[in-house]
Every structure is written in C-alpha cells, then in structure tokens.
Amino acid sequence: MADLVQQRIEERIPTLEQLERVGLFTNKEVKSLLKRSTALEYKLQRTVPSKDDFIAYVQYEINVLELIKKRRRRIGYHFKREEIEQPIISRINCIFRKAETKWQEDVQLWLSHVAFNKKWGIKGHLSKVFLSMLAIHPDKPALWIMAAKYEMEDRNSSESARHLFLRALRFHPDNKKVYQEYFRMELMHAEKLRKQLGELEQAKINVEQFNFSPEILSGKLAEVVYRDAAQKIKGAEFILSLLQIAAIFEFTKELQDTILQDLQSQYVDDCLMWDFMAKRELAAAGDPAQQSAKERASEINCREESCCGVYEEALKSLNTEAMWTCYVTFCLERYKRKTNVTELKEKRKERLLRVLQSTHDAKLLQEKFYSSWLQVLLSSGDAVSATQVAIAATQHFSQSVEMWSFSLQTLVHLESTEAGHLFQEALKHVNPKESLPLWQLQADWSMTSQKPEDTETFFQKGILSPVPAVSSAMKEKYLEWSYKTGGYKRARKTFTSLHEHRPFTKAFFMKMIEIEKEQEKPKMSNLRDYYERVLREFGSSDEDLWMNYIKEELGRHGNPENCGKLHWRAVKTLEGESVERFTAQYTLLQTGHM
C-alpha cells in the first residue's frame, strides 16, 4: 500500500514544482499540499475505504483548482495550464471513476462527476461519463434527457443527441417527457440549420455545396417524432404539450395545423381539447394602437363570447363535470381580469353567474366554485340569491366542513333567519371529529345573535361533546361569554363548575387568571388556586407557567418567600429540556434581567 501511495505522490511532483516555479504557491504551501494529499491517498488505499473518503479527496482537489484559478487571476499568469491544471483534473476524474465503480447505484455521485466536468469544460470526457452512467442507470429517463441536451446544446451535436433519444425510447417507449424533449430537439436542430442557411444566403454564398435537406429544414423529422409519439401515447394533454412546443418555432405552421387536425378528429370526447379550442378564439386580436378603450373592450367581449360558443358546442356532446369545470374556470378567470370599462366588467359578471347557475342546475358544479359564486353575489349586493346558493351548497356537499363553514358565514353576514336551523343541520351531517370550526362559528354567532338562555344551552351541549377538542374550546368560549354577560361573579361560578371537568386547555385557566387580575382587588388565594390547577395539568412541560407563578408571588399581592419553594417544585416537576430553560429564566429573573 505504501508503494502505491508513494507512486501517486511522485506523480504529483512535476505539477507541484511548476506551481512553485511560476509563483502560484509558496514552498511552504507546496509542502502542506503534499502532506495533505499523502493523508488522503492513504485513506483511499485502506482495505475498506468509505465513500466519504473519496468525496473528501475530490473536494480537496477541487479547492486546490479554485485556489489556483484565483491566484492566476491575481498575478495575471495564464500559462502552463497543461502542466498544472490538467493533471489535477485527470486525477479528480480518476477518483470519481473509482468511486463510481464501488458505488454504482449512487446517482448523486454520477451527477457530481457530470457537474465537475461541465464546470471545468472537459467536454470530451463528459460524454464518456454520461455513457457510463446510462449503462448503469438506463431506467432513469431524466438522465437520458440530460445527456441528450448536453450533446445538443453544449457539444452542438444533433446526431449524438438523436442517437441518445432513440436509445432512451427503447428503454422508455411510453415516456412523455422523453418524447417531448426529443420533439423539441428536432425542432431546434431544424431552426439552427435554417439560421445557418439564412446567413449563407445573406452573405451571397452558393448554398448548393452544402447539404441542407428541405425535409429537415421544414421540420419533417420532428413530424416523424410526433407521429410516433401520438401512436404510443394517447391523450389530448400530451398532444397539446407537443403543440405548445411546436408553437415556439415560427416555421412550424404546417406541423401545428397537422397536430390540430389530429387533436380535433381523435379527441372529441376530451374536455382539454375543447378547452384549448375555445381559448384559441381569444388569439384573434385587432390593432390596439388604432382602437379606443371601448372599442378594445367591445372586441374582447366578442372574442370571449366566441369562446363561450365553443364551450356550449362542446357541452352538447360532452355534458360532464370536467367539461363544465373548464367552462366555469374560463369565465371565472376572465371575470377576475382587471378592466376600467364598466360594460365589459358587467358582461363578464353576467356570463359567470349564468354559467355557474347552469352548472349548478346540471348538478356538476365542483365544491370549490360555490365560494367564488357567493363572493360575486355578495359583492353585487344580491342577498336573496346569495342565501339561496349558500343553502343549496350545503345540500350538495352536506359532509364538507369547509362548505358548511363558508355558507354559514355568508348566512350570518346576511343575518338570515335560516342560520340557526342550518347550524343544527351542519352538526348532524359532518364528522364530529372535524366539527370544531362549526362549533366555534356557532358560538360566535350565538353570543351576538341569540338569547342568553339559548346561548347557555348551546354551551352546555358543547361542553358535553365526546370530541375533546370541541369540549375544550367550548369551555374557553363559555368562560369568556360568562364574564362578558355576568361579570366576575358569573365567570367565577362558571369556572368553579368546570375546573374539574376534563379535558382542559392551558388557555382556559389563563383566561380565569386574566379575569382575576383585571379586578380592582384581585385575591392572591384565588390566583394561587388557578395556578395550582393549571400546573397540575401542564406543569411537567411548560416552564413559562412556573415563571408566571413566581412573578405573581414577587408582585405586590404575593409572598416572595414562596418563590424558593416554587423553584424547588419546578425543578422536580419539569422534564427534559424544560428544566434547563426554566433554570436559565429563573437566573435572569434573580439578576434583574427579566
């Protein structure tokens, strides 16, 4: 092992001598580098080297390269790269290869090797790295695409890129992303050739001596890729993705027409096709510079009506939830667009409300659209329609907590008489474990809109809920309401009736402590009782409770002599890191920093 390490070190000596000779490194730095390299080499030669040893060695060599680069820039020396950088780069590649042989399954290791060669411009070697990686990981489409893009964009080799894509399709014949990138590559290749041809013609050079195939220039190779992809992968979404790629290139009008014809003939029952065709109607625009604001708005409205006409045509043969969703989404998106023309804004609102109503009547309106519908009606001041829609929404989605919450909020806002009845209906239909938002909403409504006796009955029912979260939340609300309506005596009575009724929350006790402290003459005995009760429930994990209790004893109504006992109890009761946090806070308090 020592002989092999010595051989590796001797191979470094010419590079190190050059570094010192040209003034990039000092003699001391060269010796340090040699010492560090020897240690790293010995780690690699161990019987069972670790991956981290290889990575550490690579990172060290890369750091040396970066340092050389900075030193060159600083002293302005740009010679002898073959004698200095090249041996280091070769050594790094060698270390990567050894690591990849041992840990072939580690994709990140391969990608790090790729990234290194890209950064330092080792193009010829990088192609070999890609080929080795793909031989081990042919099951990963992203790696094939990465390799093909490198050949096309960095090495300017469309032939190599095409070869890689064709190989990729043998392993992944149904992969959408591979086909999309292959299609894009062929169009980029055609565009590049067209630019070259244009430059030659502009320079008045005879282009007949060059082999410019008319089929390639017109994008026929891309069309072949499209045909193959369309046969193997079905679905309007995929075909549309290819159409969008083709639309990037100006010379693909015929190809786009071909794709459109196939789309319309083969995917009549796909809502995405109809959605795309409808939105195409928006593209035909006039010259904005020669139109007034009203004329532009009128033209936009006409185009939007044309879009709606396509949607209506689609619904005659494709009356599905997905198709209606596309229609509603389009109308909602247009409604949300800003415009200063009132007439256009009103047209969009009328169109949206009409489509929402039609979709609702067809019983195909998705839950997420009801909230938008209600918002539009409320902004228009149509309380009657908003009430009807809110009630209808809860009937269609009777098990949805979100739908009930939004609809009930709407009814409460409108002060509808239906609210009380629907609150009861909501709790019957939704899952009790998810009903907390409805209980809280009803509590807020009851405290402001119902008679005190009705609110009392509601809270008593909530406290007895078998769902712990509901019961705990209602206790807090009940205590708060008791204090607001009956003052301190009623709050104290409510607390006394509940302080043994589990489950508890910290907020319930802290609310009572807050109420006691708001009194003109708060009783310390009561505060101690509240603190003792909350500490019994939460004292093992909440150091802030102990600190607040101690601060109360240090206050004008407390007894400072009790602080020592509380500190001792806190240290004994608290668990884990809470003890350390409490001790730190208590020390700051004693030294006057809190």
N, C-alpha and C positions, 0 to 999 in steps of 0.2 A: 504493500500500500504506500509506503514511504517513497519507494522509487517512482511510482506513478505520479504522486503529488509533486515530487522534485522535477519530473519531466514537464508537468503542467506549468510549474513556476518558471522553469528555464525558458519555456516558450514565450513567456511574458517579457523577458528581459529586453529584447530589442525595442519593444514599444515603450517600456519604462525609460530606457536610455534616450529615446527620441524626445519623450516628454520633458526630461531634464535638460537635454541639449538645447531645445528650442525655447526654453524658459517658461513653459506652461506649468510645470511643477518644480518645486524645490527638491533638493536631495533628501531633506527630512520627510517631505510628503511622499516621495517615492518609496522610502523605506517603510513608512506607515502603511502605504497601499500594499506593499509586498507582504508585510506581516499579516494584514487583514485577509488578503487573498489566500495565503497559506492556510489560515484557520478555516476559511470557508471550503477550501479544497479537501481538507481532512474530513470535514463533516460529510461531504458527498461520498467519500470513499469508505464510510462506515458500512458494516455488514447490512444493517437495515436503516438506510437513510430515510428521513421524513420528507414529505412534500414541502414543509415549511423551510427546510434547509435549501432546497432548490430555489424556492421563491425568494428567500433572503439573499442568495447569491446573485440571482438575476437583478433584484432591486439594487444591490450594491453596485453592480457593473453599470446599470442604467444611471445611477447617481454619478458615477465617475464620468460617463459620457456627457451628462448635463454640465458637470463642472468644467470639463474640457471645452465645451461649447461656450460657456460664459467667459472662460479665460481667453479663448481665441478672440471673442468679441472685444474684450477689454484691451488686449495688447495689439489687436489688429493683425494677428498672424493667421493666415488661411491656407497654409501649405501642408504637405506631407499627410494628407488625410488617409491615404492608402496604408501608410506605415503606422498611424496612430489609432484612428477610429475603427478602421476596417477589422483589425484583429479582435478588438473588443466586441464588435457587433457579431462577428463569426462565433466568438466564444459564447455569447448570450444565446445565439440560435442553437448552438450545440447543447447548452444546458437545458433549453426548452425541449429539444428533441428527446433528451434522456428522460426528462420528467414526463413527457407525453407518452413515452414507451411504457413507463411504470404505471401511470395513472391515465390510461386511455379514455376512461369514462368521464373524466373531468372536463366538461365543455368549457368552463371558465378559463381553464389553463390554456386550452387551444385559442380562445378568444384573446387572451392576454398576449399570446405569441403573435397573433394577427395584428393586434393594436401596436405592438412594438415595431414590427416591420413596416407598418403604414406610417408611423410617426417618423421613422428614420429613412423612409424612402427606399426600402430594399424590395423593389418590385418583383424582380426575378425570383427571389426566394419566397416571396409571399404566395405566389401561385402554387409552389410546391407544398407550402403549409396548408393551403386550402384543400388541395387534392388529398393530402394525408388525413386531414380532419374529416373530409367527406367519406373517405374509405372506412373510417371508424364509426362515423355518425351519419349514415345515409338516411336515417329515419327522421331527420330534423329538417323540414322544408326551409326554415329561416336561414340555415347555414348555406344551403344551395343558392338561395336568393342573394345572400351576402357575397358569396364567391362570384356569382354571375355579374352582379353590379360592379364589383371591383374590376373584373375583366373589361366590362363595357366602359365604365366611367374613368377609371384610373389608368388602365393599360390601353384603352381605345381599341380593344379587340372584340368586335362584334361577333366574330366567328367563334372565339373561345366562349363568349357568353352564351351564344346559341347552343353550343355543344353542352355546356353545363345545364342549361334549362331542359334540353332534351333528355339528358341523363336523369335530371330531377323528376321528370314526368314518368320515367319508368318506375321509380320508387313511389311516386305520389301522383297517380293518374287522375285523381279526383280533387286535387288541392286547388282551391280557388285562388289563393294568394300567388302560387307559382304561375298559374295561367295569366293572372293579371300583370305580374311583373314581366313575364315573357312577352306578352302582348305590348306592353309599354316599351320594352327594349327594342322590338322590331320597328315600332313607330319612330323611336329615337334614332335608330340606325338609318331609316329612310330619310328623316329630316336632315340628318348630318350630311348624307350624300347629296340631297337637294341643295343644301347650302354650298357645298363644295362645287357642285355644277354651276350654281349661280355666280360664284366668284370667278370661276374659269371663263364663263361667258362674258362677264363684265370686263375681264382682262383681255377679251378677244383672243382667247387661246382655243385652238381646234380641239374640241372635246371628243372627236371620234376616236382618237388614240387611247382614250380612257374607257374602261369597261363600266359604263353606267347602265345598268339594266332598267328598262322602263317599268318592268313589273315591280322591282324593288322600290324604285322611286315613287311609285303610286301607292305603295303600302300593301302590295299583294301578299307578301309574306305574313304581314300582320293579319290579313284576312284569313289566311290559312290557319293561323293560330286561333283566331276567333271561331272558325268553323269547327275545329277540333274540340275546343273548349265547350262550345254550345251543345255538341253532341253528348259529351260526357257529364256535363254539369247542368242540371235543369234549375229553372227558377228565374223569375224576372229580376230579382235583386242582383244576381250575378251578371246577367246580360246588361243591366243598366250600369253596373260598375265598369264594364268594358266600354260602353258607350260614352261614359263620362271621361274615360282615359282618352278615347279617340277624339273627343271634342277639344282637347287641349291643343291638338295639332291642326293647323289651318288647311292642310292638303287632304284631309280625310273626309270630305263631304260625301263622296260616293260610299265609302265604308260606313259612315254614320247612317246614311239612307238604308243601306242593306241591313244594318243591325236594327233600325227602327221597324222596317218591314217584317223582319223575323219576330220582333217583340210583339207587334200588333197581331200577327197571324197565329202565333203559338201560345200567347199568354193572355187570352181574352178573359180568363177566369182568375186572373191575379190582380188584386187591388193596387199593387205597386205600379203595374203597367199603366193603369188608368190614372193613378195619381200623377205619374210622370207626364202623361199626355195632356192632362188638364193644366198642369203648371207650365207646359210649353206655350200655352196661349198668352202667358204674360210676357213672353220674349219679344213679341212684335211691337216695338215702340216707335213713336214718331220722333221728330227732332225737337228736344226740349227747348232749344235756344229760340225757336220760332213760335213758341206757344206761351200763352198766359197761364197763370196758376189754375184758373177754372177750366181752361181747355185741356191742360195736362190731367187734371182730376177727372174730367169727363172721359178722357181716353182711357185712363187707368180703370175707371168704373166699367167701361165697356169690355176691357180685356178680362177683368175679374168676372163679369157676367158670362163671358165665353168659357172661362174655366169652370164655372158652375154648370154651364150647359153640358160640358164633358162629364162632370160628376153625375149629373142627372141621367145622362145617357147610360153611364156605367151601372147605375142602380137599377135600371130596368132589367138587366140580366144578371146582376151580381148584388143582390139585396142581402149583404152580410154585415156583421158588426165591424169587420176590418175595413170594408169599403166606406161605411158611414163614418168611421173614425177618421179616415183620410179626409173626407169631406169637411167634417167639423173642425179638424186640425187646421185645414187650409183657411176656413172662414175665421177662425179664432186668431190665426197668425196675421191675417190681413186687417182684422179689427184692431189689433194691438199696434199696428204701424201708425206712426205719428203723421198727422196731416193738419194743415191750417184751414183746409176747405171744409166747412161745416156740412155741406151737402154730401160729400164723399164719406165723411165720418158717419153720418146718419144712414147712408145706404149700406155701409158695412155692418152697422149695428142691426139694422132690419134684416139683412141677409143672414147674419149669425143667429139671431133669435129664431128666424124661420127654420133654419136648418137644425138647430137644437131641438125645436119643438117637433119637427118631423122625425128626427132620430129617436126622440123620447116616445113618440106615438108608435114607432116601429118596435119599441122595447129593445133597442140595440145601442142605447147611449151608455157609454162607459161611466163608471163612478167619478173619475177624475174631472169630467166635464160639468158635473152638476154645480160644483163650487164656482166655476167660471160663469155659468149661466146665472146663478144667484147674484154674483157680483155685478154683472151687467144690468140686471133688473133693478138692483138696489141703487146703482149709480144713476139709473133713469128715473128713480122715484116711483116705480111701479110696485107698490106694496102688495096689491092683490095677487098679481102674478107670482111675485116672489114667495108669498105664503103658499100658494098652490104648488109651486115647484118644490119648495122645501118639504112639504108633506109627502108629495109624490116620490121624492128621492128616498125618504126613509122607508117607504113601502117597497121600493125596488131593491134597496140594499139594507134590509132590516137587521142584518147581523154585523154591519160595519160601524164600529165605534166612531171612526173619522166622519162618516156621512151623517150619523146622528148628531155629533158634536157641532158640525158646521150648520146643519139645518136648524138645530135648536138655538144656536147663537143668532141665526137670522130671525127666527120667530121671537126671541127675547128682544132683539133690537127693534123689531116692528111692533112690540108689545101685543103680540097676538094672543087671543084667548085660548088658542089651541095648545099653547106651550105646556101648561100644567098636565094635560092629558097625555101629550106626547112624551113628557119626561117619564111617566109611568110605563108607557109602552116601550120606550127605549130600554129600560132596565129589565123588561121581560124578555127581550129578544137577544141582547148582546151577551157574550160570555162574561159571567160575573168577575172572572179574574182580570178582564180588560176594561171593566166598567168604571174605574176610578175617575177618568176625565168627566164622565156624565154625572157622577155624584158631586164632584166639585162644581160643575156648571150649575146643577140644580140647587146646590147650597147657596151660591151667589145670587141666583135668581130668587130663591125663596126668601132670603134675608131682606131683599129690597122690594119684593112684589106681593108676598103672601102675608096673611095674618100671623101674629106671633104664635098663636096656638098651633097653626098648621106647620109653621117652621119648627116648633118644638117637637111635634110628632115626626117630622121628617128626620130631625137629628137623632131622635131616639131609635128610629128604624136603622139609620146608618151606623150607629154605634154597635148595634147587634149584628151587623153584617158578618158572615163567616169568612169574608176575604180580609185578611189582616191589614192590607194597605188601605182599604176603604174605611175600616173601623178606626184606624189610627188617624187618618186625615179628617174624618168627621168629628173626632174628639177635639182636634185643634180648632176647627171651624166653630164647633158648638161653644167652646170656651170663649172664643173671640166674640161671638154673637151675644152670649150671656153678658159679657162686660159692657158691650155697646148698648144693649137694651135695658139692663137691670143694674148696672153699676157694679161696684166692688163686691157687695154682699151676694149678689146673684152669681157672680163669677166664682166667688169663694165656695158657694154652695154647689155649683156645677163641678168644680174641681174636686171637692170632697166626695161627691157621688161617683167620680170616675177614677180617682187616684189608685184604686186597687183593681181596676178593670183593664186587664191586658188585652191586646198588645199596646205598648207605649211608643211614643217617639220623644226624642230629646226636645223637640220644638214645643210639645205640649207643656212640659214642666217649665221650660224657659219663658213661655208666654205668661205663665202664672207668676213667675219671679218678676217679670217685667211689670205686670199689673200691680203687684205688691209694692214695688219700688216707686210707682207713679203716685202712690198715696201720700197725703200730707205728712202722716206719721207712720211710716212702714214699721211693721213689727219684726224684729230680728228673729224671734222664735218661729214665726211663720216662714221666714226666708230659710232658716236652718232646716225646717221640716221639708221644704221643697227641694233644697239641695241634697238632703239625705236620701230622699226618694229617687231623684234623678241619678245620683251616684250609685245607688243600689242596682239600677238598671244598666247604666252606661259607664260606670266608674272604672272599669278594668281597661278601657281602651281610649278614653277621652281625657287627656291631661288638662285641656282647657277648662273643663268643669271644675277640677280641683283648684286651678289657679283663680277662677272667678270666685269660688267659695272663700278662698284665703283672702282675696281682695275685699270681699264683703266684711270679713272679720276685722280687717285693718281699717275699715270705714268708721264713720262716726257713730253708727249704731251697733258695731260689732265689738268683739273682745279679742285684742291682739294676742292674748295669752293662748288662745285656741289654735293659733297658726302652727305651732310646733307639733301639736297632736295631729293636725290635718296633714302636715308634711309627712309625718311618720306613716300615717294610714295610706297616703297616696303612694308612697314608695312600695309599701307592702301589697297594695291592690293592683296598681298598673302593671301591664305585661309588655314584654318585648321592648321595642324602641321607644314606646311611650314614656318609660321610666327616665331614659336619658333626656328626652325633650322636656319633661317636667322639671328635672333637676336643673337643667340649663336655664329655664324660665324663672324658677324659684331663686336661683343665684342672682340673676339680673334684677329681680324684684328687691332682694335684700340689699343689693349695692346701689339701689336707687336709679337703675337704668330702665325701669318699666313703670 
